[in-house]
């Protein structure tokens, strides 16, 4: 009987298995599987013939979203067994999903959306909402790409930049949550519906973005019961049950507030929780046809 074959979807910019996902690849290999990284935007790459194709580090998709969606549709039609499922991936690409979560009763950071073609729209929105400082970013974005903190007096200049095409539209606008700087941002990881581990991400001094390229650092921490309960509520609100999902949020005076839900290609912090890589490998194995 041939060994089970698993593909980790990567990208041309980062074609190899990431350091974190290496823990999962080795766990799969110890179970007798082969693991192959393959870039979604490698024109010569094929994705059929695998027992499972798992989105992992296709981190450049937001630079060519139409091409990515066409690639996904092509291989879905060819019968590729994607995890997470394509319907969930498509739902997760646009951050308008926050509205779906809010309607399902999940507390999220207040969010407004602008097409960006009217230079006066952003200053008017901030004034109407009473948001002195806000975060603006494309609705379809990743890794804090084109994410901007707008302070007093800066909205008009940013609005002109957006209208001129300097930031892809539509954009989303959220009030700045200062607890990101004072308390950090949580990433809660769930695999096969169960909470496995968490990371607490903190920005560098003077920064608001928690990603490593901006000086952010992450540590393994154990969240309180309230946070895990909110995470489970998010899972219940998803349109398709996930193999994995990461729930990002911040503890505030009004409770834990969800900022993002990553059901597509999130970093899962296995360097901080190697034991969770074994759980992920087992979950992938359960999805391989017998």
N, C-alpha and C positions, 0 to 999 in steps of 0.2 A: 504494500500500500504506500503510495507516495506521501512524502511529508507534507503537512498542511503548509500552504503558502500565504503569507500576509504581505501586503504592500502598505508602506507608510507614504502617504502623499506629502511631498515636499514641494520645492519650487526652484526655479533656475537660480535665484539669488542665494538660496540656502539648500543645495541639493542633497546634502548628507543628513543622516539621522542626527537629531540634536542631542546634546549631552544629556538632557533630562530624559528624552525618549529612548536613549541608549539603555537605560535600566529596563524598560519594557521590552525592547528588542532582545536583550539577553535573557529575560525571563521567558519570552516566547521560544527562543532557541533551546533553552534548557528543557522545554516541553516537547521538543522535536520539530518545531516549525522553522521555516525559512522566512527571513524578513528582508524585504527589498525596498529601499527608498526609491521613489520615482517622482520627478518633478512634473507637476500638472502642465506647465507651460513648455515642456520639452516636446517639440512637434513630432519627434520620432518615437516617443514613449507610448507603450500600450498598457492598458489597465485591465484587460480581460485575462482570464486564466488564473486569477488569484482567488483563494477561498474567502478572503476578506480584504477590503481596501479601506484603510483608516486614515481620515484626515488628521495630519499632525502638524507639519510646519510649512504649509502653503501660504506663507506670510506676506507674499507680494500680490495677492489676488486683488486687493483694493486699487491697485494701479491700472488694472484692466478688467473691471468687473463684468463687462459684457462678454469678453473672451472667456472668462472663468465660467460664467453661466452657460455659455455655449458648449464648453468642454464638459461640464457636468451633465448637461442634457444628452450629449452624444454618448457618453459612456454609460449613463443610466439606461438609455434605450438599448444599449448593447448587452444589458443584463448584469453589469458590474454590481457587486454587493458592497455598497458604500456604508460606512459608519463614521459619523452619524448619518442617518438616512437623508437623501437629497431634499425631501420636503422640509425637514427641520433646518438644514443648511440654508436653503433659500429664505426661509422665514427669518433666520438669524442674521442674514447679511445686512439688512437695513435696520438701523437702530430705532425705527418706528415701532419695532416689537415692544418697546417700553410701554406704549399705549395699550397693547394687548395685556401686558402683565398688570398694569394699573387697573384695567377694567376687570381683571380677575381677582382684584383685592390685594395685590402686592404693593407695598409702599415703595415708590420709586422717586428718584430725584425729579422735581418738576421740570418738564421739558416742553419747549416750543420749537416749531419748525418754520424755516423761511426758505423760499425759493431763491432769494438773493438777488433778484433782478431789479429791486427798488432800493436805491442807496439809503433812503430814509427809514426803511423798515426796521433795521436793527436798533437804532437809537429809540425809535418809538416803542418798540417791544420792551426794551429794558426799562424805559420810563413807566410804561403802563403796568409792568409787573413789579416795579419797585426793586429791581435787581441792580444794585450798585456795581457789583463785580460779577462777571459771568464767564462761563466756558463756552466757546464756540468751536464746532468741528463739523466735518462732513457727516451726513447721515450714514454714508457707507465709508468706513474708515477702519484702520487698525493701527496698533502700536503707537498711538498718539500722533499719527500723521496729520499735519495741518490742524492740530489742536491748539487753540489760542486762548489765553486768559485776557479778558477785556476789562480794564479798569475805568474809573471815572474819566470822561473826556476822550476816550479812545474809540468809542463805538462808531463814530462817523467815518473815521479813517479806515477802520476795518470793513465797514459796510461798502465803502468805495472799492476796496480791494476785492471783496466778494463779487460785487457787481461787474468788476473788470475781468473776472475769471481767475483771480489769484488763488481762490479756494473753491474746490468743486462744490457745486450745489446739487440738491438742497442741503442746507446746514441745519444743525440742531443747536439750540441754545439752552443752557442750564445755569441756574444760579450757582456761584462758586460755593462749595461745601468746605468751610475752613477746617473742619475736623480732619480732612485729609492730611493737612500739615501737622495738626496737633495730636491726632490719634492714629493716623495711618488708614490704609484701605485694605480690607479683607478680601482674600480670594478663597472661596469655599469650593472644594472639589467633591463631586459626587460621581460614583461609578456604579452603573447598573442600579441606580436608584438609591444607593447607600452613601452616606457621608464617609469619606475616607481620611481626608486631611485638609489642612488649611495653611495659607501663608499670609503673613501681615506685611504689607508693602508700605514703605515709608519713602517720601521724596527727599532729595537732598535739600540742604538749607537754602531757602529762597526759591525753591522750585515748587510746582504744583503737580507735575507729572511724576508718576512713580516708576516708570520704565527704567531699566538699567542704563539705557543709552543717555538718559538725562541725570544719571547719578543715583537713581533710586536703589534701595536695597530691600531684600525680602528675608524674613526669618520664619521658621516653623513655629506656629503658635496654636494653642487649643482654643477655639471660640466657645463662647457661652451657649447655653441651650437655646436662647432666643434667636441667635443668628442661624443655628442649624434648622430651627423651626421655619424661619423665613425662607431658607434655602429649599426646604421640602415644599413649601408653598409655591415657589417658583417652578419646581419640577412638575407639580400638579397642573400648572398653568400652561406648560409647553404643548404645542399642537401634536407632537409625536414623542413617544418615550425615547430618551437618549441612551446611548451607550455610556457617554460621559457628558458632563456639563460643569462649567465653572461659573459660580455666582460671585460677582464683585460688588462690594458695598461698603458703607461707612456707618459706624455707630455715631449717632447724633443725639441731641436732646430729645428728639421725638421718636427715638428708637433706631433700629437698623434700617438703613435706606439703601435700596438696590440701585447701583449705578449702571451695571451692564450684566448681561448673561452671555457667556461664551459657549456656544454649542457647535462650534465649527473647527477652529484650529488654535485653541488656547494653549499657552504654556501651562503644564500641569504640575510643575514643581516637584518632580520625582527625585531631584537631587536632595531635596529637603525631607522626603519621605519615601525612601527606596522600597519599603514594604508595600506601599500602595501600588508600585509597579507590578508586583506579583498579582495583586487584585485585578489590575487592568488586564494583564495577560490572560488571567482566567476568564474574565468577561469576554475578551476577544475570542477565546477558544470556544466559549459557549455559542458563539454565532457562526462557527465554521460548520458547514453541513457534514453530517456523519456519513 
